[in-house]
């Protein structure tokens, strides 16, 4: 049984390939069978992720379901650099792996809007899911980088081929910025190999606890690696001014791709900052805490102000994502358990909220052909169920108590108020702006005079409402019972905070 449990991360990561094999055997013209195979192929990863979560021990330290098999070695001076096939989950990766499996399954349902080259689309979709799961479950630098690159290539193709008018331009901007981020990340990882002499996460974490901040060449190397990590994963998050590519992707990509991108791919940036930044360079994080907090504030206020003036629903959500990802930086910069818990809560919570909002907006687009706020209005009369779900999702985005957005924002700001109260007070302005731009967009869409063009619109269908209600249920569950998300992550986050001196 223990041997089987240790295989779970590998089985979970590569289970989407089973769907790829089935799809290769299904004729491309049989669209009904292709769609069914593509959607059902996301269920094995979901079931395996839930099984891992059920078997996960919140009180255990270190990596669980650990699998480490000798892979290859590279001569490095008097010694050799040993690479292992290392997979596993800890309190940082387990919640994100479950979130990935859930959002991927629901985004597969949203793939009903895909109408061209459906077979190729689902094959790439499943390869993307494999890459995302591998990023969160890899326990080795090389494995992490390979899975990360799989997500970059598949997302580039999915954005560029299936999307709206300017999809190719959006894909090129995505590749330009994320390719640059990958190059910087590769240099940072090479620096980690030189510094720690091992690619294994667990060994690097042990060595980082004994690694003092040094002056001279060694000290400069540590700071250069840390800066590379912040830049590489900051582009993915994204941090201002590396954000313009994300707005284009959210505006031009297909609905299901945007659900994955906003719900999961951006969160890989937050995961990398916590895993490699806070986890391996606690002294540097401590010294750069104020700078990180300021960068977070810039994201929050810049994104919120621009979201408020947008006239397109997709662009409102794009800039709101920039704003909400700034909260992750505030949580890391707090240097305490409350703030870091809030950062990880925000990562998961915003993943579900963003996926729900984009699903709702694209369902609206399928019916009206527009996402312009000034062209919509009175949707509550024509589509009461969709409008109600949109209002509920908007309340979650602005942080209504009882929903996951409130818990994550409360913990992140609570942590920052303990360490930097002045900066936290400034950041709180972003929460006020969030309420303003969210209510402006949602209320202008759902209420007001009904345009004659929308009088005969049909409300959400069962195939659409099921994933919407699942996402809303998860948002409420985390909001009223935060322990379901908080317990698995506490042991790992306490260890990171202890190394940072919080």
LINSUL-V874765 format. One record per residue. RES is the residue in one letter. PHI is phi as a letter, one per 30 degrees, with the letter a starting at -180 (NA if undefined). PSI is psi in radians with two decimals (none if undefined). NEAR is the number of other C-alpha atoms within 8 Angstrom. Layout:
((RES PHI PSI NEAR) (RES PHI PSI NEAR))
This chain:
((X NA -0.77 4) (X d -0.66 5) (X d -0.71 6) (X d -0.72 7) (X d -0.65 8) (X d -0.32 12) (X d -0.17 10) (X e -0.79 11) (X e -0.71 12) (X d -0.79 8) (X d -0.74 9) (X d -0.81 13) (X d -0.77 13) (X c 0.02 9) (X d -0.55 11) (X d -0.38 16) (X d -0.43 10) (X d -0.72 9) (X d -0.61 15) (X d -0.76 12) (X d -0.77 8) (X d -0.76 9) (X d -0.63 14) (X d -0.45 7) (X d -0.23 6) (X c 2.28 9) (X e 2.39 8) (X d -0.45 9) (X d -0.28 4) (X d 1.32 8) (X d -0.64 9) (X d -0.76 6) (X d -0.63 8) (X d -0.82 14) (X d -0.75 12) (X d -0.77 8) (X d -0.74 11) (X d -0.72 14) (X d -0.77 11) (X d -0.45 9) (X d -0.31 12) (X d -0.13 15) (X d -0.75 9) (X e -0.79 11) (X d -0.66 13) (X d -0.80 12) (X d -0.71 8) (X d -0.67 11) (X d -0.74 12) (X d -0.63 9) (X d -0.77 8) (X d -0.73 9) (X d -0.70 10) (X d -0.56 6) (X c -0.10 6) (X d 2.31 8) (X c 1.90 6) (X d -0.46 10) (X d -0.17 6) (X d 2.48 7) (X c 2.72 6) (X i -2.83 7) (X d 2.33 9) (X c 2.82 10) (X h 0.63 12) (X d 2.35 10) (X b 2.11 10) (X b 1.98 8) (X b 2.29 7) (X e 2.35 8) (X c -1.21 8) (X a 2.98 7) (X b 2.68 8) (X b 2.20 7) (X e 2.32 8) (X b 1.52 7) (X i -2.29 5) (X d -0.28 5) (X c 3.08 6) (X c 2.53 9) (X d 1.98 10) (X c 2.23 11) (X c 2.34 12) (X c 2.64 11) (X d 1.73 11) (X c 2.11 13) (X b 2.69 14) (X l -3.10 14) (X b 2.47 14) (X b -2.97 11) (X d -0.26 13) (X d -0.71 13) (X d -0.48 11) (X d -0.87 14) (X d -0.63 13) (X d -0.57 10) (X d -0.74 12) (X d -0.77 12) (X e -0.74 12) (X d -0.81 13) (X d -0.69 14) (X d -0.88 9) (X d -0.64 14) (X d -0.73 11) (X d -0.73 12) (X d -0.58 9) (X d -0.51 12) (X d -0.63 12) (X d -0.71 11) (X d -0.24 11) (X d 0.02 9) (X d -0.35 8) (X d -0.16 6) (X d 2.24 8) (X b -0.04 6) (X b 2.46 5) (X h 0.98 7) (X d -0.67 12) (X d -0.84 11) (X d -0.68 7) (X e -0.86 9) (X d -0.58 12) (X d -0.82 12) (X d -0.65 10) (X e -0.79 10) (X d -0.62 15) (X d -0.65 14) (X d -0.74 12) (X d -0.72 13) (X e -0.79 14) (X d -0.75 14) (X d -0.78 14) (X d -0.69 13) (X d -0.64 13) (X e -0.75 13) (X d -0.39 14) (X c -0.19 14) (X d 2.46 12) (X b 0.49 12) (X b 2.42 14) (X e -0.75 11) (X d -0.81 7) (X d -0.78 13) (X e -0.83 13) (X d -0.71 10) (X d -0.80 8) (X d -0.66 13) (X d -0.74 12) (X d -0.55 10) (X d -0.74 11) (X d -0.63 13) (X d -0.83 11) (X d -0.82 8) (X d -0.69 12) (X d -0.71 10) (X e -0.80 12) (X d -0.75 9) (X d -0.68 14) (X d -0.77 17) (X d -0.44 14) (X c -0.69 8) (X c 1.85 11) (X l -2.69 12) (X c -2.81 8) (X e -0.81 5) (X c 0.58 8) (X d -0.65 15) (X d -0.70 9) (X d -0.72 8) (X d -0.71 15) (X d -0.69 13) (X d -0.73 10) (X d -0.68 10) (X e -0.83 13) (X d -0.68 10) (X d -0.93 8) (X d -0.81 11) (X d -0.52 11) (X d -0.71 10) (X d -0.75 9) (X d -0.69 13) (X d -0.66 10) (X d -0.77 9) (X d -0.69 12) (X d -0.70 12) (X d -0.74 9) (X d -0.71 9) (X d -0.68 13) (X d -0.65 10) (X d -0.71 8) (X d -0.67 10) (X d -0.70 11) (X d -0.70 10) (X d -0.69 7) (X d -0.77 7) (X c -0.25 9) (X i 0.43 8) (X a 2.53 10) (X c -0.02 14) (X d 2.26 12) (X e -0.81 9) (X d -0.73 9) (X d -0.66 9) (X d -0.68 12) (X d -0.69 10) (X d -0.76 8) (X d -0.58 9) (X d -0.51 9) (X d -0.40 8) (X c 0.12 6) (X c 1.86 6) (X d 2.75 5) (X d 2.14 8) (X c 2.72 6) (X c 3.09 7) (X i -2.67 6) (X d -0.77 6) (X d -0.73 8) (X d -0.70 10) (X d -0.65 9) (X d -0.77 9) (X e -0.78 11) (X d -0.61 9) (X d -0.71 9) (X d -0.79 12) (X d -0.76 12) (X d -0.69 8) (X d -0.70 12) (X d -0.77 16) (X d -0.73 10) (X d -0.84 10) (X d -0.88 14) (X d -0.34 16) (X d -0.62 14) (X d -0.67 14) (X d -0.50 14) (X d -0.92 13) (X c 2.68 14) (X c 2.59 14) (X d 2.32 8) (X c 0.36 5) (X c 0.82 10) (X c -0.29 11) (X d -0.58 7) (X d -0.65 11) (X d -0.67 10) (X d -0.72 11) (X d -0.74 10) (X d -0.78 14) (X d -0.47 13) (X d -0.60 9) (X c -0.32 13) (X d 2.87 16) (X d 2.72 11) (X e -0.88 12) (X d -0.60 11) (X d -0.69 12) (X d -0.65 14) (X e -0.78 16) (X d -0.75 13) (X d -0.88 10) (X d -0.61 14) (X d -0.56 17) (X b -0.90 14) (X d -0.70 11) (X d -0.54 12) (X d -0.31 14) (X d -0.51 13) (X d -0.77 14) (X d -0.73 14) (X d -0.77 11) (X d -0.68 11) (X d -0.69 13) (X d -0.81 10) (X d -0.89 10) (X c -0.56 10) (X d -1.22 14) (X d -0.60 13) (X d -0.59 11) (X c -0.33 11) (X b 1.06 12) (X d -0.63 13) (X d -0.73 9) (X d -0.69 10) (X d -0.72 12) (X d -0.73 11) (X d -0.50 7) (X c 0.22 9) (X e -0.77 12) (X d -0.72 9) (X d -0.76 7) (X d -0.70 12) (X d -0.70 13) (X d -0.75 9) (X d -0.69 12) (X d -0.72 15) (X d -0.71 14) (X e -0.79 10) (X e -0.83 15) (X d -0.90 16) (X d -0.72 12) (X d -0.86 9) (X d -0.70 13) (X d -0.77 15) (X d -0.79 9) (X d -0.59 10) (X d -0.62 14) (X d -0.54 12) (X c -0.01 7) (X d 2.62 9) (X c 0.09 9) (X b 2.33 9) (X d -0.68 12) (X d -0.65 11) (X d -0.55 13) (X e -0.82 15) (X d -0.61 12) (X d -0.85 13) (X d -0.49 13) (X d -0.56 12) (X d -0.72 11) (X e -0.79 15) (X d -0.82 15) (X d -0.48 12) (X d -0.36 15) (X d -0.48 15) (X d -0.54 15) (X d -0.77 16) (X d -0.67 13) (X d -0.72 17) (X d -0.74 19) (X d -0.72 14) (X d -0.28 15) (X d -0.46 17) (X i 0.41 16) (X b 2.95 9) (X d -0.61 11) (X d -0.83 11) (X d -0.76 19) (X d -0.63 16) (X d -0.73 16) (X d -0.67 18) (X d -0.78 17) (X d -0.64 12) (X e -0.78 13) (X d -0.64 15) (X d -0.83 12) (X d -0.80 12) (X e -0.85 13) (X d -0.49 12) (X e -0.81 13) (X d -0.75 15) (X d -0.80 15) (X d -0.73 13) (X d -0.74 15) (X d -0.81 13) (X d -0.74 12) (X d -0.61 13) (X d -0.78 13) (X d -0.78 12) (X d -0.68 11) (X d -0.47 9) (X d -0.68 10) (X d -0.69 11) (X d -0.67 10) (X d -0.49 7) (X c -0.62 8) (X c -0.40 8) (X i 0.20 7) (X a 2.68 8) (X b 0.25 13) (X d 2.18 9) (X d -0.67 12) (X d -0.21 7) (X c -0.18 7) (X c 3.05 14) (X k 2.50 14) (X i 0.33 14) (X d -0.43 14) (X d -0.48 12) (X d -0.70 9) (X d -0.63 12) (X b 1.34 12) (X d -0.63 10) (X d -0.85 9) (X d -0.72 11) (X d -0.68 11) (X d -0.73 9) (X d -0.66 10) (X d -0.70 11) (X d -0.74 10) (X d -0.74 9) (X d -0.65 12) (X d -0.69 12) (X d -0.63 10) (X d -0.67 14) (X d -0.66 12) (X d -0.02 12) (X i 0.71 13) (X d 2.32 10) (X e 2.46 9) (X j -0.05 8) (X b 2.83 15) (X d -0.54 18) (X d -0.60 17) (X d -0.80 14) (X d -0.82 14) (X d -0.79 15) (X d -0.70 12) (X d -0.82 9) (X d -0.74 14) (X d -0.79 19) (X d -0.56 14) (X d -0.77 10) (X d -0.74 17) (X d -0.59 16) (X d -0.51 13) (X d -0.58 8) (X c -0.71 8) (X b 1.34 10) (X d -0.61 9) (X d -0.80 7) (X d -0.65 12) (X d -0.68 11) (X d -0.70 9) (X d -0.74 9) (X d -0.50 11) (X d -0.39 9) (X d -0.55 9) (X d -0.55 12) (X d -0.64 10) (X d -0.77 8) (X d -0.59 11) (X d -0.75 12) (X d -0.67 9) (X d -0.91 9) (X d -0.54 13) (X d -0.85 13) (X d -0.65 10) (X e -0.84 9) (X d -0.81 11) (X d -0.80 11) (X d -0.64 10) (X d -0.45 14) (X d -0.73 12) (X d -0.53 13) (X c -3.03 12) (X j -3.08 9) (X d 2.45 6) (X d 2.15 12) (X d 2.47 9) (X d -0.36 5) (X d -0.40 5) (X c 0.18 10) (X d -0.55 8) (X c 0.37 6) (X d 2.54 8) (X c 2.57 7) (X d -3.12 9) (X d 2.46 10) (X d 2.81 6) (X e -0.66 6) (X d -0.48 7) (X d -0.71 11) (X d -0.55 9) (X e -0.96 8) (X d -0.57 10) (X d -0.78 12) (X d -0.59 8) (X d -0.83 8) (X d -0.76 12) (X d -0.68 13) (X d -0.71 8) (X d -0.68 9) (X d -0.75 15) (X d -0.68 11) (X e -0.82 11) (X d -0.59 14) (X d -0.68 14) (X c -0.34 9) (X b 1.24 7) (X d -0.30 11) (X d -0.44 7) (X d -0.47 8) (X c -0.59 10) (X d -0.63 10) (X d -0.82 8) (X d -0.46 14) (X c -0.21 15) (X d -0.79 11) (X d -0.78 12) (X d -0.77 12) (X d -0.63 13) (X d -0.69 9) (X d -0.71 8) (X d -0.77 11) (X d -0.68 13) (X d -0.68 8) (X d -0.50 10) (X d -0.13 12) (X i 0.30 8) (X d none 8))
